């Protein structure tokens, strides 16, 4: 039983959603990067994506008054939805080892960049509008491939005038919309229904992760916790890159 990779996936889901409840980001990046060490990415997506729909939908509804609707509806969603469709279509053309390599490189770039910013206390600068839009579309492609558009979208929105609450609420709406769309695509491909028993089995872990994360949110040093999470992601990304060869 201990060799069943899905038991480890359950542990990774618990860790990922506890981290997201504490910091407000990263459940899919963490869950998928750890899970991809054991199972193919296409096999993980039908389980992890619907779970994220449930959590992001709940949190988006709770924080709906902070959503920047013009930015969400006019800029982010159109570009990311288009990119997501492109990335999802590319899945069938890319071997699992190549998917792991690309995802590992994305995770390493994101984690080491965040560690560098934390260590240096760097302030982010706003990008030109054309670069913001290009990065947002690219974030959609990575979301279609790995259900992990967060790293590039965070980079695209760096230096915007959104305060922390509005940025978090707006991004929660993005993840809910995109992952709901991905779930529909997975359903149409026949990959979602076979995963429903595992999704149901893992639902209690999602609830426990949220409760534990809410409890720890005001009891841990967020900067040191972020350093620990980004360090874990850096190591995991390197392992994914090594595993792809």
MIDOSE-1310 file (N, C-alpha, C; in nm, 2 decimals, decimal comma, always signed):
residues 245
xxxx	+0,08/-0,12/+0,00/+0,00/+0,00/+0,00/+0,09/+0,13/+0,00; +0,20/+0,12/+0,07/+0,28/+0,24/+0,09/+0,35/+0,28/-0,05; +0,35/+0,18/-0,14/+0,41/+0,20/-0,27/+0,31/+0,26/-0,37; +0,18/+0,26/-0,33/+0,08/+0,32/-0,42/+0,11/+0,47/-0,44
xxxx	+0,14/+0,52/-0,56/+0,18/+0,66/-0,58/+0,06/+0,75/-0,54; -0,06/+0,70/-0,55/-0,18/+0,79/-0,52/-0,19/+0,82/-0,37; -0,13/+0,74/-0,28/-0,12/+0,77/-0,14/-0,03/+0,89/-0,12; +0,08/+0,89/-0,19/+0,17/+1,01/-0,19/+0,11/+1,13/-0,25
xxxx	+0,03/+1,11/-0,35/-0,04/+1,23/-0,41/-0,14/+1,29/-0,31; -0,20/+1,20/-0,23/-0,29/+1,26/-0,13/-0,21/+1,34/-0,03; -0,09/+1,30/+0,01/-0,01/+1,38/+0,10/+0,03/+1,51/+0,04; +0,06/+1,50/-0,09/+0,10/+1,63/-0,16/-0,02/+1,72/-0,17
xxxx	-0,14/+1,67/-0,19/-0,26/+1,76/-0,20/-0,28/+1,83/-0,07; -0,26/+1,75/+0,04/-0,28/+1,81/+0,18/-0,17/+1,92/+0,20; -0,05/+1,90/+0,16/+0,06/+2,00/+0,17/+0,02/+2,12/+0,09; -0,02/+2,10/-0,04/-0,04/+2,20/-0,13/-0,15/+2,30/-0,09
xxxx	-0,26/+2,24/-0,04/-0,38/+2,32/+0,00/-0,36/+2,39/+0,13; -0,28/+2,33/+0,22/-0,24/+2,40/+0,34/-0,15/+2,52/+0,31; -0,06/+2,50/+0,22/+0,03/+2,62/+0,18/-0,06/+2,73/+0,12; -0,15/+2,69/+0,03/-0,23/+2,79/-0,04/-0,32/+2,87/+0,06
xxxx	-0,37/+2,80/+0,16/-0,45/+2,86/+0,26/-0,37/+2,96/+0,35; -0,24/+2,93/+0,37/-0,15/+3,02/+0,44/-0,11/+3,14/+0,36; -0,07/+3,11/+0,24/-0,01/+3,22/+0,16/-0,10/+3,28/+0,05; -0,20/+3,20/+0,01/-0,29/+3,25/-0,09/-0,25/+3,22/-0,23
xxxx	-0,15/+3,13/-0,25/-0,11/+3,09/-0,39/-0,06/+2,95/-0,39; -0,05/+2,89/-0,51/+0,04/+2,78/-0,53/-0,01/+2,64/-0,52; -0,14/+2,61/-0,50/-0,18/+2,48/-0,47/-0,15/+2,39/-0,59; -0,18/+2,43/-0,71/-0,16/+2,35/-0,83/-0,01/+2,33/-0,86
xxxx	+0,06/+2,44/-0,85/+0,21/+2,43/-0,88/+0,28/+2,34/-0,79; +0,24/+2,34/-0,66/+0,31/+2,26/-0,56/+0,26/+2,11/-0,58; +0,13/+2,09/-0,59/+0,07/+1,96/-0,60/+0,12/+1,89/-0,73; +0,12/+1,97/-0,84/+0,16/+1,91/-0,96/+0,31/+1,88/-0,97
xxxx	+0,39/+1,97/-0,92/+0,54/+1,95/-0,93/+0,58/+1,83/-0,84; +0,52/+1,82/-0,72/+0,55/+1,70/-0,64/+0,50/+1,57/-0,70; +0,37/+1,58/-0,75/+0,31/+1,46/-0,81/+0,37/+1,41/-0,93; +0,43/+1,51/-1,01/+0,49/+1,47/-1,14/+0,62/+1,39/-1,12
xxxx	+0,67/+1,39/-1,00/+0,79/+1,30/-0,97/+0,75/+1,16/-0,97; +0,62/+1,13/-0,95/+0,57/+0,99/-0,94/+0,48/+0,95/-1,06; +0,40/+1,04/-1,11/+0,30/+1,00/-1,22/+0,31/+1,10/-1,33; +0,26/+1,06/-1,45/+0,26/+1,15/-1,57/+0,17/+1,27/-1,54
xxxx	+0,21/+1,38/-1,59/+0,13/+1,51/-1,57/-0,02/+1,49/-1,63; -0,04/+1,43/-1,75/-0,18/+1,42/-1,79/-0,26/+1,33/-1,70; -0,20/+1,24/-1,63/-0,28/+1,15/-1,54/-0,32/+1,23/-1,41; -0,24/+1,33/-1,37/-0,27/+1,41/-1,25/-0,37/+1,52/-1,27
xxxx	-0,37/+1,58/-1,39/-0,46/+1,69/-1,42/-0,61/+1,67/-1,39; -0,66/+1,55/-1,43/-0,81/+1,53/-1,41/-0,85/+1,52/-1,26; -0,75/+1,50/-1,17/-0,77/+1,50/-1,03/-0,75/+1,64/-0,97; -0,63/+1,70/-1,00/-0,59/+1,82/-0,93/-0,67/+1,94/-0,98
xxxx	-0,71/+1,95/-1,11/-0,78/+2,06/-1,16/-0,92/+2,08/-1,10; -1,00/+1,97/-1,10/-1,13/+1,99/-1,03/-1,13/+2,03/-0,89; -1,03/+1,97/-0,82/-1,01/+2,01/-0,67/-0,98/+2,16/-0,66; -0,90/+2,21/-0,75/-0,87/+2,35/-0,74/-1,00/+2,44/-0,78
xxxx	-1,08/+2,39/-0,87/-1,21/+2,46/-0,90/-1,29/+2,48/-0,77; -1,30/+2,38/-0,69/-1,38/+2,39/-0,57/-1,32/+2,49/-0,47; -1,19/+2,48/-0,45/-1,13/+2,58/-0,36/-1,12/+2,72/-0,41; -1,08/+2,74/-0,53/-1,07/+2,88/-0,59/-1,21/+2,94/-0,60
xxxx	-1,31/+2,85/-0,63/-1,45/+2,91/-0,64/-1,50/+2,95/-0,51; -1,48/+2,87/-0,40/-1,52/+2,91/-0,27/-1,45/+3,04/-0,22; -1,32/+3,05/-0,24/-1,24/+3,17/-0,20/-1,28/+3,29/-0,29; -1,30/+3,27/-0,42/-1,34/+3,38/-0,50/-1,47/+3,44/-0,46
xxxx	-1,57/+3,36/-0,43/-1,70/+3,40/-0,38/-1,68/+3,48/-0,25; -1,60/+3,44/-0,16/-1,58/+3,51/-0,03/-1,52/+3,64/-0,05; -1,44/+3,66/-0,15/-1,36/+3,78/-0,18/-1,41/+3,86/-0,30; -1,53/+3,83/-0,34/-1,58/+3,89/-0,47/-1,59/+4,04/-0,47
xxxx	-1,60/+4,10/-0,35/-1,61/+4,25/-0,35/-1,48/+4,32/-0,38; -1,37/+4,24/-0,38/-1,24/+4,30/-0,41/-1,20/+4,28/-0,56; -1,28/+4,21/-0,64/-1,23/+4,17/-0,77/-1,23/+4,30/-0,86; -1,12/+4,31/-0,94/-1,11/+4,42/-1,04/-1,17/+4,37/-1,17
xxxx	-1,30/+4,39/-1,19/-1,37/+4,33/-1,30/-1,32/+4,38/-1,44; -1,30/+4,51/-1,45/-1,24/+4,55/-1,59/-1,12/+4,48/-1,63; -1,02/+4,47/-1,53/-0,90/+4,40/-1,56/-0,92/+4,25/-1,59; -1,01/+4,19/-1,51/-1,04/+4,05/-1,52/-1,11/+4,02/-1,66
xxxx	-1,21/+4,10/-1,69/-1,29/+4,06/-1,81/-1,24/+4,11/-1,94; -1,17/+4,23/-1,93/-1,12/+4,29/-2,06/-0,98/+4,24/-2,10; -0,90/+4,21/-2,00/-0,76/+4,18/-2,03/-0,72/+4,03/-2,00; -0,73/+4,00/-1,87/-0,67/+3,87/-1,83/-0,75/+3,75/-1,89
xxxx	-0,88/+3,74/-1,87/-0,95/+3,62/-1,91/-0,95/+3,60/-2,06; -0,97/+3,70/-2,15/-0,96/+3,68/-2,29/-0,83/+3,62/-2,33; -0,72/+3,68/-2,28/-0,59/+3,64/-2,32/-0,55/+3,50/-2,27; -0,59/+3,48/-2,14/-0,55/+3,35/-2,08/-0,64/+3,23/-2,13
xxxx	-0,77/+3,26/-2,16/-0,85/+3,16/-2,22/-0,80/+3,12/-2,35; -0,76/+3,21/-2,43/-0,70/+3,18/-2,56/-0,57/+3,10/-2,55; -0,49/+3,14/-2,46/-0,36/+3,07/-2,44/-0,39/+2,93/-2,38; -0,49/+2,92/-2,29/-0,52/+2,79/-2,23/-0,56/+2,69/-2,34
xxxx	-0,64/+2,73/-2,43/-0,69/+2,64/-2,54/-0,57/+2,60/-2,63; -0,47/+2,69/-2,65/-0,35/+2,65/-2,73/-0,27/+2,55/-2,65; -0,25/+2,58/-2,52/-0,17/+2,49/-2,44/-0,23/+2,35/-2,42; -0,36/+2,35/-2,41/-0,43/+2,22/-2,39/-0,42/+2,14/-2,52
xxxx	-0,43/+2,20/-2,63/-0,42/+2,13/-2,76/-0,27/+2,08/-2,78; -0,18/+2,15/-2,72/-0,04/+2,10/-2,74/+0,00/+1,98/-2,65; -0,09/+1,95/-2,55/-0,06/+1,84/-2,46/-0,04/+1,71/-2,54; -0,13/+1,69/-2,64/-0,12/+1,56/-2,71/+0,00/+1,55/-2,80
xxxx	+0,07/+1,66/-2,83/+0,18/+1,66/-2,92/+0,32/+1,64/-2,84; +0,31/+1,66/-2,71/+0,43/+1,66/-2,63/+0,44/+1,53/-2,54; +0,56/+1,46/-2,55/+0,58/+1,34/-2,46/+0,58/+1,38/-2,32; +0,56/+1,29/-2,23/+0,55/+1,32/-2,09/+0,69/+1,37/-2,04
xxxx	+0,80/+1,31/-2,09/+0,93/+1,36/-2,04/+0,95/+1,50/-2,08; +0,91/+1,54/-2,20/+0,92/+1,68/-2,24/+0,83/+1,77/-2,16; +0,71/+1,73/-2,12/+0,62/+1,80/-2,04/+0,69/+1,82/-1,90; +0,75/+1,72/-1,84/+0,82/+1,73/-1,72/+0,94/+1,83/-1,72
xxxx	+1,01/+1,82/-1,83/+1,13/+1,91/-1,85/+1,08/+2,05/-1,85; +0,98/+2,09/-1,94/+0,93/+2,22/-1,95/+0,87/+2,27/-1,82; +0,79/+2,19/-1,75/+0,73/+2,23/-1,63/+0,84/+2,25/-1,52; +0,94/+2,16/-1,52/+1,05/+2,17/-1,42/+1,12/+2,30/-1,44
xxxx	+1,15/+2,34/-1,56/+1,22/+2,46/-1,59/+1,13/+2,58/-1,55; +1,00/+2,58/-1,57/+0,91/+2,68/-1,53/+0,92/+2,70/-1,37; +0,91/+2,58/-1,30/+0,91/+2,59/-1,16/+1,04/+2,64/-1,10; +1,15/+2,60/-1,16/+1,29/+2,64/-1,12/+1,30/+2,79/-1,14
xxxx	+1,26/+2,84/-1,26/+1,26/+2,99/-1,28/+1,18/+3,06/-1,18; +1,06/+3,02/-1,16/+0,97/+3,09/-1,07/+1,02/+3,09/-0,93; +1,06/+2,97/-0,88/+1,10/+2,96/-0,74/+1,23/+3,04/-0,71; +1,33/+3,02/-0,80/+1,46/+3,09/-0,78/+1,44/+3,24/-0,79
xxxx	+1,36/+3,29/-0,88/+1,33/+3,43/-0,89/+1,27/+3,49/-0,77; +1,17/+3,41/-0,71/+1,11/+3,46/-0,59/+1,21/+3,46/-0,47; +1,29/+3,36/-0,46/+1,39/+3,35/-0,36/+1,49/+3,47/-0,37; +1,53/+3,50/-0,49/+1,62/+3,61/-0,52/+1,55/+3,74/-0,47
xxxx	+1,43/+3,76/-0,50/+1,36/+3,88/-0,46/+1,35/+3,89/-0,31; +1,32/+3,78/-0,24/+1,31/+3,78/-0,10/+1,44/+3,81/-0,03; +1,55/+3,76/-0,09/+1,68/+3,78/-0,03/+1,73/+3,92/-0,05; +1,70/+3,98/-0,16/+1,75/+4,11/-0,20/+1,65/+4,22/-0,16
xxxx	+1,53/+4,18/-0,12/+1,42/+4,28/-0,09/+1,39/+4,37/-0,21; +1,39/+4,31/-0,33/+1,37/+4,39/-0,45/+1,22/+4,43/-0,47; +1,20/+4,55/-0,52/+1,07/+4,60/-0,55/+1,04/+4,57/-0,70; +0,93/+4,52/-0,73/+0,89/+4,49/-0,87/+0,86/+4,62/-0,95
xxxx	+0,89/+4,61/-1,08/+0,86/+4,73/-1,16/+0,76/+4,69/-1,26; +0,67/+4,79/-1,30/+0,57/+4,76/-1,40/+0,62/+4,73/-1,54; +0,56/+4,64/-1,61/+0,60/+4,61/-1,75/+0,52/+4,70/-1,84; +0,57/+4,72/-1,96/+0,49/+4,79/-2,07/+0,37/+4,71/-2,10
xxxx	+0,26/+4,78/-2,14/+0,13/+4,71/-2,17/+0,15/+4,59/-2,27; +0,23/+4,61/-2,37/+0,24/+4,50/-2,47/+0,31/+4,38/-2,41; +0,40/+4,40/-2,32/+0,47/+4,29/-2,26/+0,38/+4,22/-2,16; +0,30/+4,30/-2,09/+0,20/+4,24/-2,00/+0,10/+4,15/-2,07
xxxx	+0,06/+4,19/-2,19/-0,04/+4,11/-2,26/+0,03/+3,98/-2,32; +0,15/+4,00/-2,37/+0,23/+3,88/-2,42/+0,25/+3,78/-2,31; +0,29/+3,83/-2,19/+0,31/+3,74/-2,08/+0,18/+3,67/-2,03; +0,07/+3,75/-2,03/-0,05/+3,69/-1,99/-0,10/+3,58/-2,09
xxxx	-0,08/+3,60/-2,22/-0,11/+3,49/-2,31/-0,02/+3,37/-2,29; +0,10/+3,40/-2,27/+0,20/+3,29/-2,24/+0,16/+3,21/-2,11; +0,11/+3,29/-2,01/+0,06/+3,22/-1,89/-0,06/+3,13/-1,92; -0,14/+3,17/-2,01/-0,25/+3,09/-2,05/-0,20/+2,96/-2,12
xxxx	-0,10/+2,97/-2,20/-0,04/+2,84/-2,26/+0,01/+2,75/-2,15; +0,09/+2,80/-2,06/+0,14/+2,72/-1,95/+0,03/+2,66/-1,87; -0,08/+2,73/-1,86/-0,20/+2,68/-1,78/-0,27/+2,57/-1,86; -0,27/+2,58/-1,99/-0,33/+2,47/-2,07/-0,24/+2,35/-2,06
xxxx	-0,11/+2,37/-2,06/-0,02/+2,25/-2,06/-0,01/+2,19/-1,92; +0,00/+2,27/-1,81/+0,03/+2,22/-1,68/-0,07/+2,26/-1,57; -0,18/+2,33/-1,61/-0,27/+2,39/-1,51/-0,19/+2,48/-1,41; -0,09/+2,54/-1,46/+0,00/+2,62/-1,37/+0,04/+2,75/-1,44
xxxx	-0,06/+2,84/-1,47/-0,03/+2,97/-1,53/+0,01/+3,07/-1,43; +0,01/+3,04/-1,30/+0,03/+3,14/-1,19/+0,17/+3,21/-1,20; +0,28/+3,13/-1,22/+0,41/+3,20/-1,22/+0,42/+3,31/-1,32; +0,38/+3,28/-1,45/+0,39/+3,38/-1,55/+0,29/+3,49/-1,53
xxxx	+0,17/+3,46/-1,48/+0,07/+3,57/-1,46/+0,11/+3,66/-1,35; +0,17/+3,60/-1,24/+0,22/+3,69/-1,13/+0,33/+3,78/-1,19; +0,42/+3,73/-1,27/+0,52/+3,81/-1,34/+0,46/+3,91/-1,43; +0,36/+3,88/-1,50/+0,29/+3,97/-1,59/+0,23/+4,09/-1,52
xxxx	+0,17/+4,06/-1,40/+0,10/+4,16/-1,33/+0,19/+4,24/-1,23; +0,32/+4,21/-1,23/+0,42/+4,27/-1,14/+0,42/+4,42/-1,16; +0,41/+4,49/-1,05/+0,42/+4,64/-1,06/+0,28/+4,71/-1,09; +0,17/+4,63/-1,10/+0,04/+4,69/-1,12/+0,00/+4,77/-1,00
xxxx	-0,10/+4,85/-1,02/-0,15/+4,93/-0,91/-0,25/+4,86/-0,82; -0,27/+4,73/-0,84/-0,37/+4,66/-0,76/-0,31/+4,64/-0,62; -0,39/+4,66/-0,52/-0,34/+4,63/-0,38/-0,35/+4,47/-0,36; -0,30/+4,43/-0,25/-0,29/+4,28/-0,23/-0,43/+4,21/-0,23
xxxx	-0,53/+4,27/-0,17/-0,66/+4,21/-0,17/-0,72/+4,20/-0,31; -0,71/+4,31/-0,38/-0,77/+4,31/-0,52/-0,70/+4,21/-0,61; -0,57/+4,21/-0,60/-0,49/+4,12/-0,68/-0,52/+3,97/-0,65; -0,53/+3,94/-0,52/-0,56/+3,80/-0,48/-0,70/+3,76/-0,53
xxxx	-0,80/+3,85/-0,50/-0,94/+3,82/-0,54/-0,95/+3,80/-0,69; -0,88/+3,89/-0,77/-0,89/+3,88/-0,91/-0,83/+3,76/-0,97; -0,71/+3,72/-0,91/-0,65/+3,60/-0,96/-0,73/+3,47/-0,92; -0,80/+3,47/-0,80/-0,88/+3,36/-0,77/-0,99/+3,34/-0,87
xxxx	-1,05/+3,45/-0,92/-1,15/+3,44/-1,02/-1,09/+3,38/-1,15; -0,96/+3,42/-1,18/-0,90/+3,37/-1,30/-0,88/+3,22/-1,29; -0,83/+3,17/-1,17/-0,81/+3,02/-1,16/-0,95/+2,95/-1,16; -1,05/+3,00/-1,10/-1,18/+2,94/-1,10/-1,23/+2,93/-1,25
xxxx	-1,22/+3,03/-1,32/-1,27/+3,03/-1,46/-1,19/+2,94/-1,55; -1,06/+2,95/-1,54/-0,97/+2,87/-1,63/-0,98/+2,72/-1,59; -0,98/+2,69/-1,46/-0,98/+2,55/-1,42/-1,12/+2,49/-1,44; -1,23/+2,57/-1,43/-1,36/+2,52/-1,47/-1,36/+2,48/-1,62
xxxx	-1,30/+2,57/-1,70/-1,29/+2,55/-1,85/-1,21/+2,42/-1,88; -1,10/+2,41/-1,81/-1,01/+2,29/-1,82/-1,09/+2,16/-1,78; -1,17/+2,17/-1,68/-1,25/+2,06/-1,63/-1,35/+2,01/-1,74; -1,41/+2,11/-1,81/-1,50/+2,08/-1,92/-1,43/+2,01/-2,03
xxxx	-1,31/+2,06/-2,07/-1,23/+2,00/-2,17/-1,19/+1,86/-2,13; -1,15/+1,84/-2,01/-1,12/+1,70/-1,96/-1,24/+1,61/-1,97; -1,36/+1,66/-1,93/-1,48/+1,59/-1,94/-1,51/+1,55/-2,09; -1,49/+1,64/-2,18/-1,52/+1,61/-2,32/-1,42/+1,51/-2,38
xxxx	-1,30/+1,50/-2,32/-1,20/+1,41/-2,37/-1,22/+1,27/-2,30; -1,31/+1,26/-2,20/-1,33/+1,14/-2,13/-1,23/+1,11/-2,02; -1,16/+1,21/-1,98/-1,06/+1,19/-1,87/-1,11/+1,23/-1,73; -1,22/+1,30/-1,73/-1,27/+1,35/-1,59/-1,35/+1,24/-1,52
xxxx	-1,44/+1,18/-1,58/-1,53/+1,08/-1,51/-1,45/+0,97/-1,45; -1,35/+0,91/-1,51/-1,27/+0,80/-1,44/-1,20/+0,85/-1,32; -1,18/+0,98/-1,31/-1,10/+1,04/-1,20/-1,19/+1,08/-1,08; -1,33/+1,07/-1,10/-1,42/+1,12/-1,00/-1,40/+1,04/-0,86
xxxx	-1,38/+0,91/-0,86/-1,36/+0,84/-0,73/-1,25/+0,90/-0,65; -1,14/+0,93/-0,72/-1,02/+0,98/-0,65/-1,05/+1,12/-0,61; -1,11/+1,20/-0,69/-1,15/+1,34/-0,65/-1,23/+1,34/-0,52; -1,33/+1,25/-0,52/-1,42/+1,24/-0,40/-1,34/+1,19/-0,28
xxxx	-1,24/+1,10/-0,30/-1,16/+1,05/-0,19/-1,07/+1,16/-0,13; -1,02/+1,25/-0,22/-0,93/+1,35/-0,18/-1,00/+1,48/-0,12; -1,13/+1,49/-0,14/-1,20/+1,61/-0,09/-1,18/+1,64/+0,06; -1,18/+1,54/+0,14/-1,16/+1,57/+0,29/-1,02/+1,63/+0,31
xxxx	-0,92/+1,59/+0,23/-0,79/+1,64/+0,24/-0,78/+1,79/+0,21; -0,86/+1,83/+0,11/-0,87/+1,97/+0,07/-0,93/+2,05/+0,19; -1,04/+2,00/+0,25/-1,10/+2,07/+0,37/-1,00/+2,08/+0,48; -0,93/+1,97/+0,51/-0,83/+1,97/+0,62/-0,72/+2,07/+0,59
xxxx	-0,67/+2,07/+0,47/-0,57/+2,17/+0,43/-0,61/+2,31/+0,45; -0,73/+2,34/+0,41/-0,78/+2,48/+0,43/-0,79/+2,51/+0,58; -0,85/+2,42/+0,66/-0,86/+2,45/+0,80/-0,73/+2,47/+0,87; -0,63/+2,38/+0,84/-0,50/+2,39/+0,90/-0,43/+2,51/+0,85
xxxx	-0,44/+2,55/+0,72/-0,38/+2,67/+0,67/-0,44/+2,79/+0,73; -0,57/+2,80/+0,75/-0,63/+2,91/+0,82/-0,58/+2,93/+0,96; -0,57/+2,82/+1,03/-0,52/+2,82/+1,17/-0,38/+2,87/+1,17; -0,29/+2,83/+1,08/-0,15/+2,87/+1,08/-0,12/+3,00/+1,02
xxxx	-0,22/+3,06/+0,94/-0,20/+3,18/+0,87/-0,15/+3,29/+0,95; -0,20/+3,31/+1,07/-0,16/+3,42/+1,16/-0,05/+3,37/+1,27; +0,00/+3,25/+1,25/+0,08/+3,20/+1,35/+0,22/+3,16/+1,30; +0,25/+3,18/+1,17/+0,38/+3,16/+1,12/+0,44/+3,28/+1,05
xxxx	+0,57/+3,29/+1,05/+0,64/+3,40/+0,98/+0,62/+3,38/+0,83; +0,54/+3,46/+0,76/+0,51/+3,44/+0,62/+0,64/+3,44/+0,54; +0,73/+3,54/+0,56/+0,85/+3,54/+0,48/+0,93/+3,42/+0,49; +0,95/+3,37/+0,61/+1,03/+3,24/+0,62/+0,96/+3,12/+0,56
xxxx	+0,83/+3,13/+0,58/+0,75/+3,02/+0,52/+0,76/+3,02/+0,37; +0,75/+3,14/+0,31/+0,76/+3,15/+0,17/+0,90/+3,10/+0,12; +1,01/+3,13/+0,20/+1,14/+3,09/+0,16/+1,14/+2,93/+0,16; +1,08/+2,87/+0,26/+1,07/+2,73/+0,27/+1,00/+2,67/+0,15
xxxx	+0,89/+2,73/+0,11/+0,81/+2,68/+0,00/+0,88/+2,69/-0,13; +0,94/+2,81/-0,15/+1,02/+2,83/-0,28/+1,14/+2,74/-0,28; +1,20/+2,72/-0,17/+1,32/+2,63/-0,16/+1,27/+2,49/-0,20; +1,16/+2,44/-0,15/+1,11/+2,31/-0,19/+1,07/+2,30/-0,34
xxxx	+1,01/+2,41/-0,39/+0,98/+2,41/-0,53/+1,11/+2,41/-0,62; +1,21/+2,48/-0,57/+1,34/+2,48/-0,65/+1,40/+2,34/-0,66; +1,40/+2,27/-0,55/+1,45/+2,13/-0,55/+1,37/+2,04/-0,63; +1,23/+2,05/-0,62/+1,14/+1,97/-0,70/+1,16/+2,00/-0,85
xxxx	+1,17/+2,13/-0,88/+1,19/+2,16/-1,02/+1,32/+2,10/-1,08; +1,43/+2,10/-1,00/+1,55/+2,04/-1,05/+1,54/+1,89/-1,06; +1,47/+1,83/-0,97/+1,44/+1,68/-0,98/+1,36/+1,65/-1,10; +1,26/+1,73/-1,13/+1,18/+1,71/-1,25/+1,26/+1,72/-1,38
xxxx	+1,35/+1,82/-1,38/+1,43/+1,84/-1,50/+1,53/+1,72/-1,52; +1,59/+1,67/-1,40/+1,68/+1,56/-1,41/+1,60/+1,43/-1,45; +1,48/+1,42/-1,40/+1,40/+1,30/-1,43/+1,36/+1,29/-1,57; +1,35/+1,40/-1,64/+1,31/+1,40/-1,78/+1,41/+1,35/-1,88
x	+1,54/+1,34/-1,83/+1,64/+1,29/-1,92/+1,66/+1,14/-1,91
